[in-house]
Amino acid sequence: MINIFIGLSNNQIKSYEALIPKIQGEKILLTSNTLSINEDLFSQVIYTSVTFNNQASSKIQSIKNITSKIKSYKRILKQVEKYKKEKNIKLYFTYIEDILTNYMLFFFNKNIKGIVVEDGTLNYYYHSIKSLNKTKVYLKKILCLVYGLNFKLYKGHSSGIEYTHVEKQYVRSPHLSLFPQKSELLLYSKRTASLTNTFLIIGQEAYINENGKDLYLKRLNELISIIKSQEAYSNTNTIYYKPHRHGARIDYKLLDDAFKQKTIKILDANKPLEDLYFNTLASKYIFSFDSSALLNIYLEATEEIQKHIKFIVLLKYNKQLKSIFKKFNFEVIE
């Protein structure tokens, strides 16, 4: 059996590494050399030097970013060409909007079977190609055609779970996920930490690319008002802001101006927030819109730690997640 894993983020790779002990056969990871890998767990790791993050702030930058990815993906594909006619082959991935994943699942090998692996909230609400920026989708399609790489305008859920050749999905809460009939438990280690009297804001700059910077800044200012209204606000001296790895950057002076007399620390966008949280930050108060990291931190924390972390969600962008956040007793503000 040939098992191919597409690792676009540290979180995805960590989930794959948790699955490795139960997978038989060759294990080939396609990933970026900017990510953290335990190479001993894989039969082969095929790297690209291009980051999978997209921080484009203009259409020209978006075109350059997508083009760079396509060229990089084509170099990766040359290294797995020998598996194009393999009869026993599985593909592990998280979502089919990604160009490499899309090509591998739909065009690479007619025998391929898909396995979805959770990487946040996507598996818990209905997201499809209609949820995406149409201009960006068609731009991907056109650029792929220009460079000779097929891209399917897929149907159904963006995880790909609805396709018949996608066998199942590994998720951390199968009973809460969409398509529980095709869901299996993704095992993960519980973590603990000594909580600190600090505030953590999880940015979601990816929404800038979808809805524009002005709207994002408006939402961020709403979130800032909520933060400043908290009873614990006067007792904290440090506020962390973790930018999303995707999306244009904001002017962080906005935060300095909003939180005067507080120490504002901007965290590295490329580092996994979950690791930063449990190893360093351990903030008692976490604020965001609908970030996957909210769910990841909650689920990875021990029950005792869960009781003492306050999660506050300003649910303006994706109200379909309300029921999920409510099940975990997050404070949801609309």
Helices and strands as residue ranges (DSSP letters): E 2-7, H 10-19, G 20-22, E 26-32, G 39-41, E 44-48, H 59-78, G 81-83, E 89-93, H 99-103, I 104-108, E 113-117, G 122-124, G 129-131, H 134-146, E 166-171, G 180-182, E 183-185, E 196-202, H 206-211, H 213-228, G 231-235, E 238-242, H 253-258, E 263-266, H 273-276, I 277-281, E 283-288, H 292-300, H 303-308, E 310-314, G 319-321, H 322-327, E 331-333
